[in-house]
Amino acid sequence: MAKWWLVPARWDGMTLELYPERLLLEPEERKAQLLQAVQQVHPHLLLMFKAALLLGDEAAEACGADELPFALEREGVIRLAAAESDALTHVDANTEPLWPLSHCAEAYLHRLIAPAEAAQRMDSIIAELDMEPWIRAMRNWYEQGLHVIMLREDGSL
């Protein structure tokens, strides 16, 4: 069964860090209402993406992995880097693992609006009271200069 996560992330154009304060979006009806309320303000304010497509398959230069080497609900910071990034070649044993970021994920990340603009737009969202914790978290993350993404995690590890 698929799980949807609200994920704070730092994206500098080469490296993506998924922060551990991820929020599970349940139940499905509330998740759909949140998405509708946010996208009415701006269609790129909260974009959906499959977690399995984050990883690049270097051999085939394809997007996605059959099975993720991490789980959104269990891992701390998850770090990914673009193929062109020097970060992939400068990993040491004391840092978090660094996974290769797919070209599809890079294209997705480039479509996100800047956190400062997103923070301003969040004031226009009209949402049900039960969605307020998610809205409050999104505002907080945007104000910290982070992006907010919505990831779908299929199956379980």
N, C-alpha and C positions, 0 to 999 in steps of 0.2 A: 504494500500500500504506500502511496506517495505521501510525503510530508512536505509542507511548505514552511519556509523559514524566512523571517525578517532578519536581515544580516547587515550590521554596520561594517563598512569596509573602507580601507584606505587604498586609493589607486593613484599612482604618480605617473602613469603613462607607460611604465615598464614592470612595476612590481605591484601585486595585489595582496593585501592582507585582509583576511576575514577575521574580524574580532570575535572573541568568545561570548559576547553578550547577546547571542542570537536568540530570537524569540520564535517559538513554534506557533504557527497561525492555525489555531483550531477554535471552534469547529469550522468546517468548510463554508458554511453560510456567512459567518462573520468575516472570513478571509475574503470572500467574493465582495462583500459590502465594503470592506476596507479598500480593496483594489479599485472598485468603482468610484468611491469618494475621492481617492487620491488622484486617479487618472482624469476625473472631471476638471481638476485644477490644472493639470498639465500631463499629457500622455507619457512623458518620459520621467515623471517624478518617481515612479516606482515601476520598474520593468521586471518581468518574470524571466527566469532562465533556469535551465536544468543543470544541477550541480555536476552531473556526469560529463557535461560539455565543457566544463572549466578546464579540464586536463587535455593537453595536446598529445596526440599520438605521433611522435617524432618520425617513426618509420614511414608512415603513410601520409604524414602532414595532414592528418584528418583531425576533426574535432571529436572529443569524447573518449571515454574509457568504458570498457565493459563493466568494471567494478572499481569504485573509488577506493583509494588507499586510506581514506579518512572518513569519519562520520561527523556530520554537523552537530549532532547532539552530544558527542563525547569529547571532541578535540578542543584544545585551546585555540591559540592563534593558528590559522591556516595560511601559509604563504605560497604564492605562485608567482612566476616570473615569465615575461615574454621571451620568446626564443632569441631575440636580438639582445637581451639583457646580459650584462656581464655578471649579474647576481648568480646566475645558474652555475658559473664556473668558480665562484669564490665562496663556496659554502664550507663552513667548518663544523666540527662535531658539537660545538657549544650552542649552535643556533637551532631554531625550529627547522624541520625539513622544508625544502623548497621544491615545489612541484612545477613542471613546465606548464605554462598557460597556453591554451589553444588559441588559434587565430580567430575562431568564432567568439570566444570569450573576450578577446581584445576588441573586436568589433562591437560587441554588446556594451562593454565598458565605455567605449568612446561615445556611445549614444546617451549616456547619463548626463543630466544637467549638473552644473557645478553646485557643490554643497551650499554656498552662500545664496545662490538664487533659489535653491530648493527650500532653504530655511525661510526665506521671505514668502514663498508660495504656500507654505504649510499653514499660514494664518488664515487662508481662504477655505480650508477644508471644513466641511460640515459633515460630522460623523455622529453615529449613535454613541451614547454614553459608554456602552460596553466595549467600544473600540478605543476609548480614550487612553488606556495604557500603551497601546501600540502607537497611537498618534504622538503621545508625549515622548516615547522612546525615539521615534523618528525625528521629532523636533530637536531633542537633545543631541542626537548623533549629528544631524546637519549643522547645528550650532558649534559642534566640536570640529567641523571641517571634514567630516566623514561623508561618504556616499552611503546610501541605504539601498540594498538590493533585495530581491525576493527570489530565493532559490528553492527549486523542487528537488527533493532527495527521494529517489525511487528505491524501494526495497529496504533491507536492513543488512548491516554488516555483522 
